[in-house]
Amino acid sequence: MRRSPAGRFLLAAGLLVVLGLVLWVVYPQAGATSGARSSAASSGDGSHQTAAQGEAASDYEVFPAGTGSEGQQQLPEGQQLAKYRVENGVKVFELTALPVKWSTGDKEHEAWTFNGTVPGPQIRVKEGDRVRVIVKNKLPEPTVVHWHGMHVTNAMDGVPMVTQDPIPPGGEFVYEFVAKPSGTHMYHTHFNVLKQEGKGLFGTLIVEPREPEPWSYDKEYSLMIADGELGYTINGKSFPHTVPIKLKVGETARFRLMNIGNQIHPMHLHGFDFKVIAKDGRPLPQPIEANTLDLMPGDTADVLVTFDRPGTWVWHCHVISHVEDSKGNMMGLIQVIQVEE
Ligand SMILES: [Cu+2]
């Protein structure tokens, strides 16, 4: 049966109206926003998940405090010793760069740590030891490790784009060196340093000398001073939450002071003079007596103090804004030493 031209036009127009209504009902959001369109287009073929992962570069796991460092021997000031195993005469350590929830005592932060603590566990070896450190990166961005004060071969020095490619998220790098020279050293990130160090990515590295030292002392402590995103901290804590050091009258203590921060910290001890016996791990030919020690960023110093009187003594940074908040409350870089009879 043949239709007239007018009938064919009406039929076509009617079909278009029906088709338009069907589209309107099925795809009410079509064309509303580009985001909705890409979501609708990718649902059902699995590509949506991929797109979500791509967009979620900042979405990474933050581990609970203490993760990775449980069970180690505790140092007196609350730090921990790094565990190692011996393989063919090599001391093998593992450090994992790890985001954790960390409390400086007054505030909870997201810290970036080695093995879950600020500072990372103390690497303690003997001069001449062959040391291997397997570094794994669980941060959301690349990192590297520099062995501050150590006489390593150039390829092990941990400088991104200069001595090695940065360790990508999920990657690892194996450092190996002979432990020398002896003394108080540090390890720390050398990538995006202001941010990564500011968030806690550092630790202490002590190389015990092969020959006995001319000093004698009863106790030994490491005090790692930092500033940055975590605030002003000694061993990862801010006063009044810095861990008190307890000594008996007559005892002599050796303190290994380290400034891993970005600012100068003149550390002043109340009530006593100390003997500076080493700078950057190296023994001084003649000890210096003082009660205030300017620690520049990157400095380490070893000092001896004999406590001949009881009391609750403070050792603090003398830049007042590092020890007092805007309301006049004491905070930050204050270490308490309790000396009892
Ligand atoms: Cu200071």
Residues whose N, C-alpha, C, O or C-beta is under 5 A from the ligand:
A	BS01	CU	I264 H265 P266 C317 V319 H322
